[in-house]
Amino acid sequence: MAHCTVCGNTTQFGNTLSRSLQRTKRTMKPNLQKVGGLVLCTRCLRSLRKRIRDVAAKAVAA
């Protein structure tokens, strides 16, 4: 089972609930991307890009 190398986000399990309140099993899979040899979820990828952008902006300002 694949997981994010930063936060460890992996497949979660739960139930779908119909209008008649019948429950059936479902899986919720994270959106994982391979980036530079790492497997990252899109949330971590977004945060990483923001940090890189902020560091670059500080370097240009200084």
Backbone bond lengths (Angstrom), bond angles and torsions (degrees), N, CA, C in turn:
res aa  C-N    CA-C-N  psi(-1)  N-CA   C-N-CA  omega(-1)  CA-C   N-CA-C  phi
1 M - - - 1.445 - - 1.529 108.35 -
2 A 1.320 116.87 125.32 1.458 121.58 -177.60 1.524 110.26 -75.41
3 H 1.331 114.85 151.54 1.456 120.17 176.91 1.519 109.48 -149.76
4 C 1.320 116.35 159.51 1.458 123.27 178.91 1.527 108.96 -71.00
5 T 1.337 117.00 134.96 1.461 119.97 -178.49 1.526 112.12 -75.63
6 V 1.326 118.70 -17.98 1.460 121.20 -178.76 1.527 111.19 -90.48
7 C 1.326 116.99 -56.51 1.464 120.19 -173.94 1.524 113.55 -103.51
8 G 1.335 118.30 -10.52 1.455 121.00 179.36 1.518 114.03 77.82
9 N 1.321 117.24 13.91 1.461 121.75 -179.46 1.524 109.55 -61.12
10 T 1.325 117.51 130.54 1.453 122.44 -177.59 1.521 109.73 -141.21
11 T 1.320 117.97 -176.21 1.456 122.74 -177.85 1.525 110.49 -62.14
12 Q 1.329 115.81 134.93 1.458 121.96 176.02 1.518 108.74 -112.69
13 F 1.309 116.66 153.72 1.447 122.06 -178.53 1.513 109.85 -119.79
14 G 1.315 115.78 147.98 1.454 119.89 179.65 1.515 110.31 -165.36
15 N 1.315 115.99 -160.23 1.451 122.40 -179.47 1.512 110.46 -123.79
16 T 1.334 115.97 145.07 1.458 119.93 165.96 1.512 105.94 -92.53
17 L 1.299 116.40 146.51 1.458 121.57 -175.78 1.520 107.62 -122.26
18 S 1.323 116.36 113.88 1.454 120.22 -179.05 1.530 109.98 -81.39
19 R 1.315 115.67 174.87 1.462 119.70 179.84 1.517 111.78 -64.99
20 S 1.332 116.09 -26.73 1.468 120.16 177.72 1.532 111.58 -88.96
21 L 1.331 116.41 11.21 1.466 125.23 177.36 1.524 113.59 65.62
22 Q 1.331 117.82 21.80 1.457 120.46 172.38 1.516 108.20 -79.98
23 R 1.326 115.82 138.42 1.459 120.66 -178.09 1.518 110.07 -107.93
24 T 1.324 116.30 134.83 1.459 122.38 173.66 1.519 107.88 -131.13
25 K 1.325 115.42 148.61 1.463 120.59 -177.55 1.522 111.46 -68.14
26 R 1.338 116.15 145.74 1.459 121.75 174.92 1.517 108.91 -145.21
27 T 1.329 116.05 160.49 1.460 121.32 175.73 1.518 108.42 -120.35
28 M 1.318 116.02 142.83 1.457 122.63 177.45 1.523 106.99 -117.63
29 K 1.330 116.34 108.93 1.453 121.43 -175.38 1.525 110.36 -99.22
30 P 1.343 117.76 137.69 1.455 120.32 176.95 1.523 110.64 -73.20
31 N 1.326 116.28 155.20 1.455 121.82 177.84 1.525 107.30 -85.15
32 L 1.331 116.55 96.58 1.463 122.12 -176.29 1.520 110.50 -97.70
33 Q 1.333 115.88 138.43 1.456 122.98 -179.79 1.527 108.63 -128.00
34 K 1.324 116.98 141.27 1.459 121.38 174.55 1.524 108.25 -90.26
35 V 1.330 116.22 119.28 1.466 121.58 -177.12 1.526 108.09 -134.14
36 G 1.321 115.58 113.26 1.464 120.27 175.16 1.511 113.83 57.34
37 G 1.308 118.33 38.58 1.460 121.51 179.33 1.517 113.95 85.32
38 L 1.317 118.28 -3.66 1.461 122.53 177.28 1.518 109.87 -106.89
39 V 1.309 116.08 154.95 1.462 121.09 172.50 1.524 106.47 -108.39
40 L 1.339 116.37 114.71 1.455 121.73 -176.36 1.519 110.39 -121.36
41 C 1.325 116.48 143.63 1.457 119.37 170.27 1.531 107.09 -79.24
42 T 1.300 116.80 159.12 1.458 119.91 -174.61 1.525 111.87 -65.80
43 R 1.322 118.49 -26.56 1.461 120.90 176.55 1.525 110.36 -65.26
44 C 1.326 117.30 -46.29 1.473 120.91 178.80 1.523 110.63 -68.18
45 L 1.324 117.35 -37.59 1.458 121.27 178.45 1.521 110.48 -61.50
46 R 1.313 117.00 -42.42 1.461 122.47 179.05 1.526 110.49 -64.40
47 S 1.335 116.96 -45.47 1.464 121.35 178.98 1.526 111.10 -62.91
48 L 1.328 116.42 -40.81 1.457 120.76 179.78 1.518 111.11 -63.74
49 R 1.329 117.05 -42.67 1.462 120.49 178.51 1.522 111.45 -64.82
50 K 1.334 117.48 -36.31 1.467 120.47 177.01 1.527 110.82 -64.56
51 R 1.337 117.22 -43.33 1.464 120.71 179.73 1.519 111.28 -63.67
52 I 1.323 116.67 -42.20 1.465 120.74 178.57 1.527 109.94 -62.59
53 R 1.331 117.15 -42.82 1.455 121.37 179.82 1.531 111.04 -63.15
54 D 1.334 117.24 -41.61 1.468 121.22 179.56 1.523 111.80 -66.06
55 V 1.328 117.49 -41.04 1.464 121.31 179.34 1.520 109.87 -65.40
56 A 1.336 117.11 -40.86 1.457 121.11 179.25 1.527 110.75 -65.94
57 A 1.324 117.57 -38.65 1.469 121.19 179.03 1.532 110.50 -65.76
58 K 1.334 117.43 -39.20 1.467 120.77 178.42 1.528 110.61 -67.20
59 A 1.324 116.92 -37.00 1.458 120.65 -179.80 1.525 110.93 -67.49
60 V 1.324 116.91 -37.52 1.473 121.10 179.56 1.534 109.90 -71.47
61 A 1.340 116.77 -37.78 1.458 120.40 -179.49 1.522 112.71 -69.50
62 A 1.327 116.17 -29.27 1.480 119.62 -176.01 1.508 112.53 -81.61
